[in-house]
């Protein structure tokens, strides 16, 4: 059955395929982050984790809003990442992180200006991957 707008809303719809891809990407990103922490240390683990953090937020944005453009999703993921980083200046995340491992993973604890750059890297990678996949699908369907 299709929705009133003519876009398929069934199990095999494009929206559901995008959501499934985003969910798989989110799980893969969490796995990559955990894997990175086991095989790397220092700046590689820290800044790679920053990029993966924003990439995870990017995947969750696409999961929630699958029709959002890649660049808008990237901008939103970057804004959330930067917002959390700047929130660390208040001391609230540090206090919450002292009580909860989940808060420590989600909010961090200490502001670090270089993190802002690496969040941008994660948003850019997500935007490029999604934009190129969508462009590839457009070319494939137009050649049929």
DRENDREN-555255 format. One record per residue (C-alpha): residue in three letters; x, y, z. Coordinates in steps of 0.05 Angstrom, whole numbers. Last residue first. Example, Ala and Ser with C-alpha at 12.3 -4.5 7.8 and 13.67 -1.06 7.14 Angstrom:
BEGIN
+-----+--------+--------+--------+
!   r !   east !  north !     up !
+-----+--------+--------+--------+
! SER !    273 !    -21 !    143 !
! ALA !    246 !    -90 !    156 !
+-----+--------+--------+--------+
This chain:
BEGIN
+-----+--------+--------+--------+
!   r !   east !  north !     up !
+-----+--------+--------+--------+
! UNK !    333 !     32 !   -326 !
! UNK !    389 !     84 !   -329 !
! UNK !    351 !    133 !   -285 !
! UNK !    345 !     82 !   -230 !
! UNK !    420 !     69 !   -227 !
! UNK !    439 !    142 !   -231 !
! UNK !    392 !    160 !   -173 !
! UNK !    417 !    101 !   -132 !
! UNK !    488 !    125 !   -141 !
! UNK !    470 !    196 !   -121 !
! UNK !    438 !    169 !    -58 !
! UNK !    499 !    127 !    -41 !
! UNK !    545 !    186 !    -55 !
! UNK !    504 !    233 !    -11 !
! UNK !    501 !    182 !     45 !
! UNK !    576 !    168 !     45 !
! UNK !    596 !    242 !     37 !
! UNK !    549 !    266 !     92 !
! UNK !    572 !    212 !    141 !
! UNK !    646 !    228 !    127 !
! UNK !    633 !    302 !    135 !
! UNK !    596 !    294 !    201 !
! UNK !    653 !    250 !    228 !
! UNK !    706 !    299 !    205 !
! UNK !    668 !    357 !    236 !
! UNK !    667 !    320 !    303 !
! UNK !    742 !    314 !    295 !
! UNK !    748 !    390 !    290 !
! UNK !    706 !    403 !    352 !
! UNK !    747 !    351 !    391 !
! UNK !    808 !    397 !    382 !
! UNK !    775 !    445 !    432 !
! UNK !    773 !    397 !    491 !
! UNK !    718 !    407 !    543 !
! UNK !    719 !    355 !    598 !
! UNK !    667 !    304 !    619 !
! UNK !    639 !    262 !    562 !
! UNK !    565 !    269 !    548 !
! UNK !    545 !    203 !    516 !
! UNK !    599 !    155 !    541 !
! UNK !    606 !    188 !    609 !
! UNK !    531 !    192 !    617 !
! UNK !    526 !    118 !    602 !
! UNK !    581 !    103 !    653 !
! UNK !    540 !    139 !    706 !
! UNK !    554 !    175 !    771 !
! UNK !    619 !    211 !    756 !
! UNK !    595 !    224 !    685 !
! UNK !    537 !    264 !    713 !
! UNK !    585 !    311 !    749 !
! UNK !    630 !    317 !    689 !
! UNK !    570 !    329 !    643 !
! UNK !    546 !    385 !    689 !
! UNK !    613 !    421 !    692 !
! UNK !    587 !    479 !    650 !
! UNK !    644 !    478 !    599 !
! UNK !    622 !    407 !    582 !
! UNK !    559 !    437 !    551 !
! UNK !    605 !    463 !    496 !
! UNK !    622 !    391 !    477 !
! UNK !    550 !    369 !    480 !
! UNK !    529 !    427 !    435 !
! UNK !    586 !    413 !    388 !
! UNK !    563 !    341 !    380 !
! UNK !    490 !    361 !    372 !
! UNK !    508 !    415 !    320 !
! UNK !    552 !    366 !    282 !
! UNK !    496 !    314 !    279 !
! UNK !    448 !    368 !    255 !
! UNK !    497 !    393 !    202 !
! UNK !    509 !    322 !    178 !
! UNK !    435 !    307 !    174 !
! UNK !    425 !    372 !    135 !
! UNK !    482 !    352 !     89 !
! UNK !    456 !    282 !     76 !
! UNK !    387 !    309 !     60 !
! UNK !    331 !    290 !    108 !
! UNK !    286 !    236 !     79 !
! UNK !    306 !    184 !    131 !
! UNK !    288 !    227 !    191 !
! UNK !    295 !    184 !    254 !
! UNK !    344 !    134 !    225 !
! UNK !    379 !    189 !    187 !
! UNK !    389 !    227 !    253 !
! UNK !    412 !    163 !    287 !
! UNK !    464 !    151 !    232 !
! UNK !    489 !    223 !    241 !
! UNK !    493 !    214 !    316 !
! UNK !    535 !    152 !    305 !
! UNK !    580 !    190 !    256 !
! UNK !    587 !    245 !    308 !
! UNK !    612 !    195 !    360 !
! UNK !    655 !    161 !    306 !
! UNK !    693 !    226 !    294 !
! UNK !    704 !    235 !    368 !
! UNK !    725 !    162 !    377 !
! UNK !    777 !    171 !    323 !
! UNK !    800 !    232 !    362 !
! UNK !    808 !    194 !    427 !
! UNK !    831 !    127 !    400 !
! UNK !    883 !    157 !    353 !
! UNK !    903 !    209 !    405 !
! UNK !    923 !    159 !    458 !
! UNK !    908 !     85 !    448 !
! UNK !    889 !     37 !    394 !
! UNK !    867 !    -35 !    388 !
! UNK !    814 !    -42 !    442 !
! UNK !    788 !     30 !    439 !
! UNK !    781 !     25 !    363 !
! UNK !    740 !    -39 !    370 !
! UNK !    690 !     -5 !    416 !
! UNK !    684 !     53 !    368 !
! UNK !    679 !      7 !    308 !
! UNK !    625 !    -33 !    342 !
! UNK !    586 !     29 !    358 !
! UNK !    594 !     51 !    286 !
! UNK !    571 !    -17 !    260 !
! UNK !    509 !    -12 !    303 !
! UNK !    493 !     58 !    277 !
! UNK !    507 !     36 !    205 !
! UNK !    460 !    -23 !    212 !
! UNK !    406 !     24 !    239 !
! UNK !    419 !     74 !    183 !
! UNK !    415 !     19 !    130 !
! UNK !    349 !     -5 !    160 !
! UNK !    322 !     65 !    161 !
! UNK !    341 !     77 !     89 !
! UNK !    309 !     11 !     68 !
! UNK !    246 !     31 !    108 !
! UNK !    242 !     97 !     72 !
! UNK !    252 !     64 !      4 !
! UNK !    194 !     18 !     17 !
! UNK !    202 !    -57 !     24 !
! UNK !    159 !    -64 !     86 !
! UNK !    105 !    -18 !     58 !
! UNK !    102 !     58 !     60 !
! UNK !    113 !     70 !    -13 !
! UNK !    114 !    144 !    -32 !
! UNK !     52 !    164 !    -70 !
! UNK !     39 !    224 !    -26 !
! UNK !    -24 !    191 !      0 !
! UNK !     18 !    133 !     26 !
! UNK !     26 !     70 !    -14 !
! UNK !      0 !      0 !      0 !
+-----+--------+--------+--------+
